[in-house]
């Protein structure tokens, strides 16, 4: 049985246009990434966009609900976004990131953030209870050298500036903190289980260390060391964990999207958030290198620095620094 003449003509039309559509997709990617832009490519993209509009109209007429029609519609929308986007610059992109995207991302992650924050607190409580109930377990939370110093009535942070200059100390600390935050986010690829492990472990360690120092009445001194930088550091770790949990959820429950699409969107969302987290961890590293180990700063100053820096973090993340309110359905 022969195919109807209209079907044969349509098949021939499709075969002629496939390479052209692929070429338009490649040109759109070049323009979207702003790499190796050429005037000829821009002209070709604009001409191809008009031709693609006719192709979409024809495909809708002969195959309204086919995968090909949906693909052409998606390609058309992508080209429209590239061609008619507003002129951009690094400054404009950063402004949009901080004033629009970050508040929306935080609104999206509010549930995951509540979960990671709760897990961190529960981990801290569990660590405190374990060491307070079974003091011999302190060896699981502190090294032998740390234990010996605490038993002598000292903290391992005492005299830290005599060993490392503040600049080197700050660099080491901020590098370590950024790596931990990146791990908390990236381990979400294991369906969120890796992220939950990192968050729970950090809470467990912190609680255990505070319980151990409390046995020797040094927990107040440890709090004095931690408070200036610790509020922001711990908050950022929980935020990175929330992004990791969201990544794991995208893999486990992609919804109407494909798992690949959900994964890419979660990575894009988390990647933008990690930029802000890294910037604040740099500041926390400077505080931990210059203020926290310096005994000349009183507790009141340390608390003021820690609370003020944390307020700045939340003002940026919420968008209230620019008097913007997160939207209820940002994505």
C-alpha positions as a Markdown table, in Angstrom:
| # | Residue | x | y | z |
|---|---|---|---|---|
| 1 | Unk | 0.0 | 0.0 | 0.0 |
| 2 | Unk | 1.4 | 3.3 | -1.1 |
| 3 | Unk | 1.7 | 6.3 | 1.2 |
| 4 | Unk | -0.6 | 9.2 | 0.4 |
| 5 | Unk | 1.1 | 11.8 | -1.6 |
| 6 | Unk | 0.8 | 14.4 | 1.2 |
| 7 | Unk | 2.7 | 12.1 | 3.6 |
| 8 | Unk | 5.5 | 11.6 | 1.0 |
| 9 | Unk | 5.8 | 15.3 | 0.5 |
| 10 | Unk | 5.9 | 15.9 | 4.2 |
| 11 | Unk | 8.6 | 13.3 | 4.8 |
| 12 | Unk | 10.7 | 14.9 | 2.0 |
| 13 | Unk | 10.2 | 18.4 | 3.6 |
| 14 | Unk | 11.3 | 17.1 | 7.0 |
| 15 | Unk | 14.5 | 15.5 | 5.7 |
| 16 | Unk | 15.4 | 18.8 | 4.0 |
| 17 | Unk | 14.9 | 20.9 | 7.2 |
| 18 | Unk | 16.4 | 18.8 | 9.9 |
| 19 | Unk | 20.0 | 19.9 | 9.3 |
| 20 | Unk | 18.8 | 23.5 | 9.2 |
| 21 | Unk | 17.1 | 23.2 | 12.6 |
| 22 | Unk | 20.3 | 21.7 | 14.0 |
| 23 | Unk | 22.3 | 24.6 | 12.7 |
| 24 | Unk | 19.9 | 27.1 | 14.3 |
| 25 | Unk | 20.3 | 25.3 | 17.6 |
| 26 | Unk | 24.1 | 25.5 | 17.3 |
| 27 | Unk | 23.9 | 29.2 | 16.5 |
| 28 | Unk | 21.6 | 29.9 | 19.4 |
| 29 | Unk | 24.0 | 28.2 | 21.8 |
| 30 | Unk | 26.9 | 30.3 | 20.5 |
| 31 | Unk | 24.9 | 33.5 | 21.0 |
| 32 | Unk | 23.6 | 32.4 | 24.4 |
| 33 | Unk | 27.1 | 31.7 | 25.7 |
| 34 | Unk | 28.4 | 34.9 | 24.0 |
| 35 | Unk | 31.4 | 33.0 | 22.7 |
| 36 | Unk | 33.0 | 33.4 | 19.2 |
| 37 | Unk | 30.2 | 35.7 | 18.1 |
| 38 | Unk | 30.3 | 36.7 | 14.4 |
| 39 | Unk | 28.2 | 39.2 | 12.4 |
| 40 | Unk | 27.5 | 36.5 | 9.8 |
| 41 | Unk | 26.2 | 34.1 | 12.4 |
| 42 | Unk | 23.9 | 36.7 | 13.8 |
| 43 | Unk | 22.5 | 37.5 | 10.4 |
| 44 | Unk | 22.0 | 33.8 | 9.7 |
| 45 | Unk | 20.3 | 33.3 | 13.0 |
| 46 | Unk | 17.9 | 36.2 | 12.3 |
| 47 | Unk | 17.0 | 34.9 | 8.9 |
| 48 | Unk | 16.6 | 31.3 | 10.2 |
| 49 | Unk | 14.3 | 32.6 | 12.9 |
| 50 | Unk | 11.9 | 33.9 | 10.4 |
| 51 | Unk | 12.0 | 30.6 | 8.4 |
| 52 | Unk | 11.5 | 28.6 | 11.6 |
| 53 | Unk | 8.4 | 30.6 | 12.3 |
| 54 | Unk | 6.9 | 29.3 | 9.0 |
| 55 | Unk | 8.1 | 25.7 | 9.8 |
| 56 | Unk | 6.3 | 25.8 | 13.2 |
| 57 | Unk | 3.1 | 27.1 | 11.6 |
| 58 | Unk | 3.2 | 24.3 | 9.0 |
| 59 | Unk | 4.0 | 21.6 | 11.6 |
| 60 | Unk | 1.1 | 22.8 | 13.8 |
| 61 | Unk | -1.2 | 22.5 | 10.8 |
| 62 | Unk | -0.3 | 18.9 | 9.7 |
| 63 | Unk | 0.9 | 17.4 | 13.0 |
| 64 | Unk | -0.5 | 19.5 | 15.9 |
| 65 | Unk | 0.4 | 17.2 | 18.8 |
| 66 | Unk | 3.5 | 15.4 | 17.5 |
| 67 | Unk | 7.0 | 15.4 | 19.2 |
| 68 | Unk | 8.4 | 17.2 | 16.2 |
| 69 | Unk | 6.0 | 20.1 | 16.6 |
| 70 | Unk | 6.8 | 20.4 | 20.3 |
| 71 | Unk | 10.5 | 20.3 | 19.5 |
| 72 | Unk | 10.1 | 23.1 | 16.9 |
| 73 | Unk | 8.1 | 25.2 | 19.3 |
| 74 | Unk | 10.8 | 24.8 | 22.0 |
| 75 | Unk | 13.5 | 25.7 | 19.4 |
| 76 | Unk | 11.5 | 28.7 | 18.3 |
| 77 | Unk | 11.0 | 30.0 | 21.9 |
| 78 | Unk | 14.8 | 29.5 | 22.6 |
| 79 | Unk | 15.7 | 31.5 | 19.5 |
| 80 | Unk | 13.2 | 34.2 | 20.4 |
| 81 | Unk | 14.8 | 34.5 | 23.9 |
| 82 | Unk | 18.2 | 34.8 | 22.4 |
| 83 | Unk | 17.3 | 37.3 | 19.6 |
| 84 | Unk | 15.1 | 39.6 | 21.7 |
| 85 | Unk | 17.0 | 39.5 | 25.0 |
| 86 | Unk | 18.0 | 42.9 | 26.4 |
| 87 | Unk | 21.7 | 43.9 | 26.0 |
| 88 | Unk | 23.6 | 42.5 | 29.0 |
| 89 | Unk | 26.8 | 43.1 | 30.9 |
| 90 | Unk | 28.5 | 41.5 | 33.9 |
| 91 | Unk | 27.3 | 44.3 | 36.1 |
| 92 | Unk | 23.7 | 43.8 | 35.0 |
| 93 | Unk | 23.9 | 40.0 | 35.4 |
| 94 | Unk | 25.2 | 40.4 | 38.9 |
| 95 | Unk | 22.5 | 42.9 | 39.7 |
| 96 | Unk | 19.9 | 40.5 | 38.5 |
| 97 | Unk | 21.4 | 37.6 | 40.4 |
| 98 | Unk | 21.4 | 39.4 | 43.7 |
| 99 | Unk | 18.1 | 41.3 | 43.3 |
| 100 | Unk | 15.9 | 38.8 | 41.6 |
| 101 | Unk | 17.2 | 35.3 | 41.2 |
| 102 | Unk | 18.7 | 34.7 | 44.7 |
| 103 | Unk | 15.5 | 35.7 | 46.6 |
| 104 | Unk | 13.4 | 33.5 | 44.3 |
| 105 | Unk | 15.8 | 30.6 | 44.8 |
| 106 | Unk | 15.6 | 30.9 | 48.5 |
| 107 | Unk | 11.9 | 30.9 | 48.3 |
| 108 | Unk | 12.0 | 27.7 | 46.3 |
| 109 | Unk | 14.4 | 26.1 | 48.8 |
| 110 | Unk | 12.5 | 27.2 | 52.0 |
| 111 | Unk | 11.3 | 23.6 | 52.7 |
| 112 | Unk | 14.7 | 22.0 | 52.1 |
| 113 | Unk | 16.3 | 24.7 | 54.2 |
| 114 | Unk | 14.0 | 24.0 | 57.1 |
| 115 | Unk | 14.8 | 20.3 | 56.8 |
| 116 | Unk | 18.6 | 20.7 | 56.7 |
| 117 | Unk | 18.5 | 23.3 | 59.6 |
| 118 | Unk | 16.5 | 20.9 | 61.7 |
| 119 | Unk | 18.8 | 18.0 | 60.9 |
| 120 | Unk | 21.8 | 20.1 | 61.9 |
| 121 | Unk | 20.2 | 21.0 | 65.2 |
| 122 | Unk | 19.2 | 17.4 | 65.9 |
| 123 | Unk | 22.8 | 16.3 | 65.1 |
| 124 | Unk | 24.2 | 18.9 | 67.5 |
| 125 | Unk | 21.9 | 17.7 | 70.2 |
| 126 | Unk | 22.8 | 14.1 | 69.6 |
| 127 | Unk | 26.5 | 14.9 | 69.7 |
| 128 | Unk | 26.1 | 16.8 | 73.0 |
| 129 | Unk | 24.1 | 14.0 | 74.5 |
| 130 | Unk | 26.6 | 11.3 | 73.5 |
| 131 | Unk | 29.6 | 13.0 | 74.9 |
| 132 | Unk | 27.8 | 14.3 | 78.0 |
| 133 | Unk | 26.5 | 10.7 | 78.7 |
| 134 | Unk | 29.6 | 8.8 | 77.6 |
| 135 | Unk | 32.7 | 11.1 | 78.0 |
| 136 | Unk | 35.0 | 8.5 | 76.6 |
| 137 | Unk | 33.4 | 9.1 | 73.2 |
| 138 | Unk | 35.1 | 12.5 | 73.0 |
| 139 | Unk | 37.9 | 10.8 | 71.1 |
| 140 | Unk | 35.4 | 10.4 | 68.2 |
| 141 | Unk | 35.0 | 14.2 | 68.0 |
| 142 | Unk | 38.4 | 15.6 | 68.8 |
| 143 | Unk | 42.0 | 14.6 | 68.1 |
| 144 | Unk | 44.4 | 13.4 | 70.9 |
| 145 | Unk | 46.2 | 16.8 | 70.8 |
| 146 | Unk | 42.9 | 18.7 | 71.2 |
| 147 | Unk | 41.9 | 16.5 | 74.1 |
| 148 | Unk | 45.2 | 17.0 | 75.9 |
| 149 | Unk | 45.0 | 20.8 | 75.5 |
| 150 | Unk | 41.4 | 20.9 | 76.9 |
| 151 | Unk | 42.4 | 18.7 | 79.8 |
| 152 | Unk | 45.1 | 21.3 | 80.6 |
| 153 | Unk | 42.5 | 24.0 | 80.6 |
| 154 | Unk | 43.4 | 25.4 | 77.1 |
| 155 | Unk | 41.7 | 25.5 | 73.8 |
| 156 | Unk | 43.4 | 24.4 | 70.6 |
| 157 | Unk | 42.6 | 27.8 | 69.2 |
| 158 | Unk | 44.8 | 29.5 | 71.9 |
| 159 | Unk | 47.8 | 31.2 | 70.4 |
| 160 | Unk | 46.7 | 30.4 | 66.9 |
| 161 | Unk | 48.0 | 33.8 | 65.6 |
| 162 | Unk | 51.5 | 32.9 | 66.9 |
| 163 | Unk | 51.6 | 29.9 | 64.6 |
| 164 | Unk | 50.0 | 31.3 | 61.4 |
| 165 | Unk | 49.8 | 34.9 | 60.3 |
| 166 | Unk | 46.1 | 36.1 | 59.9 |
| 167 | Unk | 46.4 | 36.2 | 56.0 |
| 168 | Unk | 47.5 | 32.6 | 55.8 |
| 169 | Unk | 45.0 | 31.5 | 58.4 |
| 170 | Unk | 42.1 | 33.3 | 56.6 |
| 171 | Unk | 43.0 | 31.7 | 53.3 |
| 172 | Unk | 43.2 | 28.2 | 54.7 |
| 173 | Unk | 39.9 | 28.6 | 56.6 |
| 174 | Unk | 37.9 | 30.1 | 53.7 |
| 175 | Unk | 39.2 | 27.4 | 51.3 |
| 176 | Unk | 38.2 | 24.7 | 53.7 |
| 177 | Unk | 34.7 | 26.2 | 54.3 |
| 178 | Unk | 34.1 | 26.7 | 50.5 |
| 179 | Unk | 35.1 | 23.0 | 49.9 |
| 180 | Unk | 32.7 | 21.8 | 52.6 |
| 181 | Unk | 29.8 | 23.9 | 51.2 |
| 182 | Unk | 30.5 | 22.6 | 47.7 |
| 183 | Unk | 30.6 | 19.0 | 49.0 |
| 184 | Unk | 27.3 | 19.5 | 50.8 |
| 185 | Unk | 25.7 | 20.6 | 47.5 |
| 186 | Unk | 27.4 | 18.2 | 45.1 |
| 187 | Unk | 26.7 | 15.1 | 47.3 |
| 188 | Unk | 23.1 | 15.7 | 46.6 |
| 189 | Unk | 23.6 | 13.8 | 43.4 |
| 190 | Unk | 23.3 | 10.7 | 45.6 |
| 191 | Unk | 19.5 | 11.4 | 45.8 |
| 192 | Unk | 20.2 | 13.8 | 48.7 |
| 193 | Unk | 21.6 | 11.1 | 51.0 |
| 194 | Unk | 25.2 | 12.4 | 50.8 |
| 195 | Unk | 24.1 | 15.9 | 51.6 |
| 196 | Unk | 22.1 | 14.7 | 54.7 |
| 197 | Unk | 25.2 | 12.8 | 55.8 |
| 198 | Unk | 27.4 | 15.9 | 55.6 |
| 199 | Unk | 24.9 | 18.1 | 57.5 |
| 200 | Unk | 24.2 | 15.6 | 60.2 |
| 201 | Unk | 27.9 | 14.9 | 60.7 |
| 202 | Unk | 28.8 | 18.5 | 61.0 |
| 203 | Unk | 26.0 | 19.0 | 63.6 |
| 204 | Unk | 27.1 | 15.9 | 65.5 |
| 205 | Unk | 30.8 | 17.1 | 65.6 |
| 206 | Unk | 29.9 | 20.6 | 66.8 |
| 207 | Unk | 27.6 | 19.3 | 69.5 |
| 208 | Unk | 30.2 | 16.7 | 70.7 |
| 209 | Unk | 33.0 | 19.3 | 70.8 |
| 210 | Unk | 30.9 | 21.7 | 72.8 |
| 211 | Unk | 29.9 | 19.0 | 75.3 |
| 212 | Unk | 33.5 | 17.9 | 75.7 |
| 213 | Unk | 34.7 | 21.5 | 76.4 |
| 214 | Unk | 31.8 | 22.0 | 78.8 |
| 215 | Unk | 33.2 | 19.2 | 81.0 |
| 216 | Unk | 36.2 | 21.5 | 81.6 |
| 217 | Unk | 34.2 | 24.7 | 81.7 |
| 218 | Unk | 35.7 | 25.9 | 78.4 |
| 219 | Unk | 32.5 | 26.0 | 76.4 |
| 220 | Unk | 32.1 | 29.7 | 77.0 |
| 221 | Unk | 35.5 | 30.3 | 75.7 |
| 222 | Unk | 34.8 | 28.2 | 72.6 |
| 223 | Unk | 31.6 | 30.1 | 72.0 |
| 224 | Unk | 33.5 | 33.3 | 72.2 |
| 225 | Unk | 35.8 | 32.1 | 69.5 |
| 226 | Unk | 33.1 | 30.7 | 67.2 |
| 227 | Unk | 30.3 | 33.4 | 67.4 |
| 228 | Unk | 31.9 | 36.1 | 65.2 |
| 229 | Unk | 32.2 | 33.8 | 62.2 |
| 230 | Unk | 30.2 | 30.7 | 63.1 |
| 231 | Unk | 26.7 | 32.1 | 62.6 |
| 232 | Unk | 27.3 | 32.8 | 58.9 |
| 233 | Unk | 29.4 | 29.7 | 58.3 |
| 234 | Unk | 26.8 | 27.3 | 59.7 |
| 235 | Unk | 24.0 | 29.1 | 58.0 |
| 236 | Unk | 25.8 | 28.9 | 54.6 |
| 237 | Unk | 26.5 | 25.2 | 55.2 |
| 238 | Unk | 22.8 | 24.6 | 55.8 |
| 239 | Unk | 21.9 | 26.6 | 52.7 |
| 240 | Unk | 24.3 | 24.6 | 50.6 |
| 241 | Unk | 22.8 | 21.5 | 52.1 |
| 242 | Unk | 19.3 | 22.7 | 51.1 |
| 243 | Unk | 20.5 | 23.1 | 47.5 |
| 244 | Unk | 21.9 | 19.6 | 47.7 |
| 245 | Unk | 18.6 | 18.2 | 49.0 |
| 246 | Unk | 16.8 | 19.9 | 46.2 |
| 247 | Unk | 19.2 | 18.4 | 43.7 |
| 248 | Unk | 18.5 | 14.9 | 45.2 |
| 249 | Unk | 14.8 | 15.5 | 45.1 |
| 250 | Unk | 15.0 | 16.5 | 41.4 |
| 251 | Unk | 16.6 | 13.2 | 40.6 |
| 252 | Unk | 14.2 | 11.1 | 42.8 |
| 253 | Unk | 11.0 | 13.0 | 41.9 |
| 254 | Unk | 11.4 | 14.9 | 38.6 |
| 255 | Unk | 7.7 | 15.3 | 38.2 |
| 256 | Unk | 6.4 | 16.1 | 34.7 |
| 257 | Unk | 9.9 | 16.9 | 33.5 |
| 258 | Unk | 12.5 | 14.3 | 32.5 |
| 259 | Unk | 15.1 | 13.4 | 35.1 |
| 260 | Unk | 17.8 | 15.1 | 33.0 |
| 261 | Unk | 15.8 | 18.3 | 32.7 |
| 262 | Unk | 15.0 | 18.3 | 36.5 |
| 263 | Unk | 18.7 | 17.7 | 37.3 |
| 264 | Unk | 19.9 | 20.5 | 35.0 |
| 265 | Unk | 17.5 | 23.0 | 36.5 |
| 266 | Unk | 18.5 | 22.0 | 40.1 |
| 267 | Unk | 22.2 | 22.4 | 39.2 |
| 268 | Unk | 21.5 | 25.8 | 37.6 |
| 269 | Unk | 19.6 | 26.9 | 40.7 |
| 270 | Unk | 22.2 | 25.6 | 43.2 |
| 271 | Unk | 25.1 | 26.9 | 41.2 |
| 272 | Unk | 23.8 | 30.5 | 41.4 |
| 273 | Unk | 23.2 | 30.1 | 45.1 |
| 274 | Unk | 26.7 | 28.8 | 45.7 |
| 275 | Unk | 28.2 | 32.0 | 44.2 |
| 276 | Unk | 26.6 | 34.0 | 47.0 |
| 277 | Unk | 27.5 | 31.4 | 49.6 |
| 278 | Unk | 31.2 | 31.5 | 48.5 |
| 279 | Unk | 31.3 | 35.3 | 48.7 |
| 280 | Unk | 30.0 | 35.2 | 52.3 |
| 281 | Unk | 32.4 | 32.4 | 53.2 |
| 282 | Unk | 35.3 | 34.5 | 52.1 |
| 283 | Unk | 34.1 | 37.2 | 54.5 |
| 284 | Unk | 33.7 | 34.7 | 57.3 |
| 285 | Unk | 37.2 | 33.4 | 56.6 |
| 286 | Unk | 38.6 | 36.9 | 57.1 |
| 287 | Unk | 36.7 | 37.2 | 60.4 |
| 288 | Unk | 37.9 | 33.9 | 61.6 |
| 289 | Unk | 41.5 | 34.7 | 60.6 |
| 290 | Unk | 41.7 | 38.3 | 62.0 |
| 291 | Unk | 39.0 | 38.6 | 64.8 |
| 292 | Unk | 38.1 | 35.2 | 66.2 |
| 293 | Unk | 41.7 | 34.1 | 67.4 |
| 294 | Unk | 42.6 | 37.6 | 68.6 |
| 295 | Unk | 42.0 | 37.8 | 72.4 |
| 296 | Unk | 42.0 | 41.6 | 72.3 |
| 297 | Unk | 38.4 | 41.6 | 71.0 |
| 298 | Unk | 35.8 | 41.4 | 73.8 |
| 299 | Unk | 32.8 | 39.0 | 73.6 |
| 300 | Unk | 30.4 | 41.9 | 72.9 |
| 301 | Unk | 32.4 | 42.9 | 69.8 |
| 302 | Unk | 32.4 | 39.3 | 68.6 |
| 303 | Unk | 28.7 | 38.9 | 69.0 |
| 304 | Unk | 28.0 | 42.2 | 67.3 |
| 305 | Unk | 30.2 | 41.2 | 64.3 |
| 306 | Unk | 28.6 | 37.8 | 64.1 |
| 307 | Unk | 25.0 | 39.0 | 64.3 |
| 308 | Unk | 25.6 | 41.9 | 62.0 |
| 309 | Unk | 27.2 | 39.8 | 59.3 |
| 310 | Unk | 24.4 | 37.2 | 59.6 |
| 311 | Unk | 21.8 | 40.0 | 59.2 |
| 312 | Unk | 23.6 | 41.2 | 56.0 |
| 313 | Unk | 23.5 | 37.6 | 54.7 |
| 314 | Unk | 19.8 | 37.2 | 55.3 |
| 315 | Unk | 19.0 | 40.6 | 53.8 |
| 316 | Unk | 20.8 | 39.6 | 50.6 |
| 317 | Unk | 19.3 | 36.2 | 50.4 |
| 318 | Unk | 15.8 | 37.4 | 51.1 |
| 319 | Unk | 16.0 | 40.4 | 48.7 |
| 320 | Unk | 15.0 | 42.8 | 51.4 |
| 321 | Unk | 18.3 | 44.7 | 51.0 |
| 322 | Unk | 16.8 | 46.0 | 47.8 |
| 323 | Unk | 13.2 | 45.9 | 49.1 |
| 324 | Unk | 12.2 | 43.0 | 46.9 |
| 325 | Unk | 9.8 | 40.3 | 48.0 |
| 326 | Unk | 10.2 | 36.7 | 46.8 |
| 327 | Unk | 7.4 | 35.6 | 44.5 |
| 328 | Unk | 5.2 | 32.6 | 45.4 |
| 329 | Unk | 5.8 | 30.7 | 42.2 |
| 330 | Unk | 9.3 | 31.7 | 41.0 |
| 331 | Unk | 10.0 | 28.9 | 38.6 |
